[in-house]
Amino acid sequence: MEDKEKKESENSEESTDKNIVEETIDQIMPGLGKLVNRLKLTAPELESRLNEADIEIKKRIQDGYSGKPKVSYSYNIRTLSQESRVKSPERKKEPGFTEPVVDVIKYDNSVRVIAELPGVTEDEIKLEIKEKSINLEAKSSSRRYRKIIPLPGRVALIEQRFINGIFEANFEMTDD
């Protein structure tokens, strides 16, 4: 009986000495915690690293760590040739409008523009072709998108389609 009580008291002492990392390791693979304890005795740097990880985890729990990434949106124009890149004109952002995520792909004699416009319908999209750019605008009751997209030259619209929040327009390069 005394041996059983002695083992229980040792186990309770071990559980109070364990940090979050050790408890997690022991929960994932029972018995692995004893191996970690033996390793800590032979390698003191392991114990310091475990303590550092434990402090960081406790700090994140206390501060309410958010794992949500910070996202910024942009677009790139990629050409298949070694032509100079098209520069994006400087513009001021209008309040209430969101810039959609846009890809511009240039082929030999054509350009494809793909834009993500969730929350709008096809009849709410307005596409205006300027000299060397297009103005894309979409307004619904809950969403408002606007973006001026520079193009590598003058274009003429061939076709456009809108499926599941993805707008795609194909343009033909003109010599004008």
Residue pairs with C-beta under 8 A, 6 or more apart in sequence:
14 33
14 37
15 23
18 26
18 33
19 50
19 51
19 53
19 54
20 53
20 54
20 57
20 58
21 50
21 53
21 54
21 57
22 33
22 36
22 37
22 50
23 33
25 32
25 33
25 36
26 32
26 33
26 36
36 46
36 50
39 46
40 46
40 47
40 50
73 99
73 100
73 101
75 101
75 102
75 103
75 104
75 149
76 103
76 104
77 85
77 86
77 104
77 106
77 150
77 152
78 104
78 105
78 106
79 85
79 106
79 152
80 106
80 107
80 108
83 152
86 150
86 151
86 152
87 150
88 150
89 133
89 148
89 150
91 148
93 99
94 146
96 144
97 144
97 145
97 146
98 143
98 144
98 145
98 146
99 145
99 146
99 147
100 115
100 116
100 117
100 136
100 138
100 145
100 147
101 115
101 116
102 113
102 114
102 115
102 116
102 136
102 147
102 149
103 113
103 114
103 115
104 111
104 112
104 113
104 149
104 151
105 111
105 112
105 113
105 114
106 152
109 172
109 173
110 158
110 170
110 171
110 172
110 173
111 151
111 152
111 155
111 170
111 171
111 173
112 168
112 169
112 170
112 171
113 134
113 136
113 149
113 167
113 168
113 169
113 171
114 166
114 167
114 168
115 136
115 145
115 147
115 166
115 167
115 168
116 165
116 166
116 167
117 125
117 138
117 143
117 145
117 162
117 165
117 166
117 167
118 143
118 165
119 140
119 142
119 143
119 165
120 138
120 139
120 140
120 143
120 145
120 165
121 140
121 162
122 162
124 138
124 139
124 140
125 136
125 137
125 138
125 162
125 167
126 135
126 136
126 137
126 138
127 134
127 135
127 136
127 137
127 157
127 160
127 169
128 134
128 135
128 137
129 155
129 156
129 157
129 171
131 154
132 150
132 151
132 152
132 153
132 154
133 148
133 149
133 150
133 151
134 148
134 149
134 151
134 155
134 169
134 171
135 146
135 147
135 148
135 149
136 145
136 146
136 147
136 148
136 149
136 167
137 145
137 146
137 147
138 144
138 145
138 146
138 167
139 145
151 171
152 173
153 173
153 174
154 173
154 174
154 175
154 176
155 171
155 172
155 173
155 174
156 171
156 172
156 174
157 169
157 170
157 171
158 170
158 171
158 172
159 169
159 170
160 167
160 168
160 169
160 170
161 167
161 168
162 168
